[in-house]
Amino acid sequence: MTSATPMLSVVVPTYNWPQALDAVLASLFEQDDAGFELVVADDGSGPETRAVIEKWRSRPGPRLSHVWQPDEGYRRARSLNLGVTAARGEYLLFVDGDCLVRRGFLAAVRRAALPGWFLASKRVNLSPGLSRRVIDESLPVWRWSVASWFLRAPRELLSSHRESARPGLLLPVRDRRRPWRGNQPEFSPPYDGYGFMFGVERRDFEQANGFDMRFVGWGGEDRDLATRLRHAGLRCGWPGGHATVLHLWHPVRKRVPGSNASLVAEAEASGRVEALDGLRELADQVSAKRVGASSSSREPEKR
């Protein structure tokens, strides 16, 4: 990063779950950091999502932008690239629209955002019951310390509903992997889960041509980007425990077999850095739509 306090752009993808987005924005608005902005990258949500964004836009806090594309199926990769086109920051931080960030999250990211690294993190999967309370009661679990978790919801750290038996909030006690520590192994997030938090310098993201928009349907676009960044010589780092995100429960999405998995395998085998249908191609599409008045699809919107 090029200065002591560079602008961070936090890009949050969303699709028709305004209650979760509301909680995510609440956790981000409480970050003690004046040098960041928010961009909601919307994959075709309805007016309820826009109402949530307008509510937060009216409050004191970071600059909040909203980019929208028509609902033409699961096009997360394209919506994230669209969000980047509206972002102004030198550093890009992608936080999933169902992941709450803890206090100190941005400070942890800033410390770890070193040249030659991209960032991923761990998550704690909240139970269905606690997730409902977060949404229905506006329960601010992102404010809780580890001690508070043991007092208020100890089973959340240890219960079997989570995808891994390892309690993510406790791992920082013994996990020493950080980008600024020498001779540390590269970080590999649990479950190959790069998508719930991904940080990268803008110049590295642009060199990789962003997310590959050939990924349609759930899964794989984040791992593909991580693979190509490694081909460019970057390593994956972990910002530490304050960057552990809190994942709201939802029914498990089934991976679409075939095409996305084959795209990841091709990227891993090819050694290439650039997405074949990425950020530059999106810019060409948007430019063509603005010029071509006869286009039948709606223009992506920025609000």
Residue pairs with C-beta under 8 A, 6 or more apart in sequence:
1 90
1 91
1 110
1 113
1 114
1 115
1 201
2 90
3 90
5 35
6 35
6 89
6 90
6 91
7 35
7 36
7 37
7 88
7 89
7 90
7 91
8 33
8 35
8 36
8 37
8 89
8 90
8 91
8 92
8 93
8 106
8 109
8 110
9 36
9 37
9 38
9 39
9 84
9 87
9 88
9 89
9 91
9 92
9 93
9 202
10 28
10 36
10 37
10 38
10 39
10 62
10 93
10 94
10 95
10 106
11 39
11 41
11 80
11 83
11 84
11 87
11 92
11 93
11 94
11 95
12 21
12 24
12 25
12 28
12 38
12 39
12 40
12 41
12 83
12 94
12 95
12 96
12 97
13 41
13 42
13 43
13 76
13 79
13 80
13 83
13 94
13 96
13 97
14 20
14 21
14 40
14 41
14 42
14 43
14 45
14 49
14 97
15 42
15 43
15 44
15 45
15 71
15 74
15 76
15 97
16 44
16 45
16 46
16 48
16 49
17 97
17 98
17 250
18 45
18 48
18 49
18 51
18 52
19 135
20 97
20 98
20 135
20 248
20 250
21 40
21 49
21 52
21 53
21 97
22 52
22 55
22 56
22 135
23 100
23 134
23 135
23 138
23 248
24 95
24 97
24 98
24 99
24 100
24 101
25 38
25 52
25 53
25 56
25 64
26 138
26 140
26 142
27 100
27 101
27 102
27 105
27 140
27 142
28 38
28 62
28 95
28 101
29 56
29 59
29 61
29 62
30 103
30 140
30 142
30 143
31 101
31 103
31 105
31 106
32 103
32 104
32 106
32 107
33 106
33 107
33 110
36 62
36 89
36 93
36 106
37 62
37 63
37 64
37 65
37 87
37 88
37 89
38 62
38 63
38 64
38 65
39 64
39 65
39 66
39 67
39 83
39 84
39 86
39 87
40 49
40 53
40 64
40 65
40 66
40 67
40 83
40 97
41 67
41 79
41 80
41 82
41 83
42 49
42 66
42 67
42 68
42 69
42 79
43 69
43 71
43 74
43 75
43 76
43 78
43 79
44 68
44 69
44 70
44 71
44 72
45 68
45 71
50 66
50 303
53 64
53 66
53 303
56 64
57 64
65 86
65 87
65 302
65 303
66 301
66 302
66 303
67 79
67 82
67 83
67 85
67 86
67 300
67 301
67 302
67 303
68 300
68 301
68 302
68 303
69 75
69 78
69 79
69 82
69 300
69 301
70 297
70 298
70 300
72 297
73 216
73 217
74 216
74 217
74 218
75 213
75 216
76 215
76 218
76 221
77 211
77 212
77 213
77 214
77 215
77 216
77 221
78 211
78 213
78 282
80 94
80 210
80 211
80 221
81 210
81 211
81 213
81 278
81 279
81 282
82 282
82 300
84 92
84 202
84 205
84 210
84 279
85 279
85 282
85 283
85 286
86 302
87 202
89 202
90 201
90 202
90 203
91 109
91 113
91 199
91 200
91 201
91 202
92 199
92 200
92 201
92 202
92 205
93 106
93 109
93 197
93 198
93 199
94 195
94 197
94 198
94 199
95 101
95 196
95 197
95 245
96 195
96 196
96 197
96 245
96 247
98 247
98 248
98 250
99 123
99 196
99 197
99 245
99 246
99 247
99 248
100 134
100 141
100 142
100 245
100 246
100 247
100 248
101 142
101 243
101 245
101 246
102 142
102 242
102 243
102 244
102 245
102 246
103 142
103 143
103 242
104 242
105 242
105 243
105 245
107 242
108 239
108 240
108 241
108 242
108 243
109 119
109 199
109 239
109 243
111 180
111 239
111 240
112 119
112 178
112 179
112 180
112 199
112 237
112 238
112 239
112 240
112 243
113 119
113 199
113 201
114 179
114 180
114 237
115 201
116 233
116 234
116 235
117 179
117 234
117 235
117 236
117 237
118 198
118 199
118 200
118 201
118 204
118 226
118 229
118 234
118 235
118 236
118 237
119 179
119 197
119 198
119 199
119 200
119 236
119 237
119 238
119 239
119 243
120 187
120 189
120 193
120 194
120 197
120 198
120 199
120 226
120 236
120 237
120 238
121 189
121 196
121 197
121 238
121 239
121 243
121 244
121 245
122 168
122 171
122 189
122 190
122 238
122 243
122 244
122 245
123 168
123 190
123 193
123 196
123 197
123 244
123 245
123 246
123 247
124 156
124 157
124 162
124 167
124 168
124 169
124 244
124 245
124 246
124 247
125 161
125 162
125 163
125 247
125 249
126 134
126 141
126 156
126 246
126 247
126 248
126 249
127 155
127 156
127 159
127 161
127 249
128 161
128 249
130 139
130 141
130 153
130 156
130 249
131 248
131 249
131 250
133 139
134 141
134 248
135 248
141 153
141 246
142 246
144 152
146 169
146 170
149 156
149 157
149 169
150 157
157 167
157 169
157 170
158 165
158 167
161 249
163 190
163 191
164 190
164 191
166 190
168 190
168 244
169 241
169 244
171 241
171 244
172 240
172 241
172 244
175 238
176 184
177 184
177 185
177 187
177 237
177 238
178 184
178 237
178 238
178 239
178 240
179 235
179 237
179 238
186 235
186 236
186 237
187 236
187 237
187 238
188 236
189 236
189 238
192 223
193 222
194 222
194 223
194 225
194 226
195 221
195 222
196 245
196 247
197 243
197 245
198 222
198 225
198 226
199 239
200 225
200 229
200 234
204 229
204 232
204 234
205 279
206 279
207 232
207 273
207 274
208 225
208 228
208 229
208 232
208 273
208 274
208 275
208 278
209 274
209 275
209 278
209 279
209 280
209 281
210 225
210 275
210 278
210 279
210 282
211 221
211 224
211 225
211 275
211 278
211 279
212 221
212 224
212 225
212 263
212 267
212 275
212 276
212 277
212 278
213 275
213 277
213 278
213 281
213 282
214 263
214 276
214 277
215 221
215 224
215 260
215 263
216 259
216 260
217 256
217 259
217 260
218 253
218 254
218 255
218 256
218 260
219 253
219 255
219 256
219 260
219 261
220 255
220 260
220 261
220 263
220 264
221 260
223 264
224 263
224 264
224 267
224 275
225 275
226 236
227 264
227 267
227 268
228 267
228 272
228 273
228 274
228 275
229 236
229 273
230 236
231 271
231 272
231 273
232 273
255 261
286 299
286 300
288 295
289 295
289 297
289 299
289 300
290 299
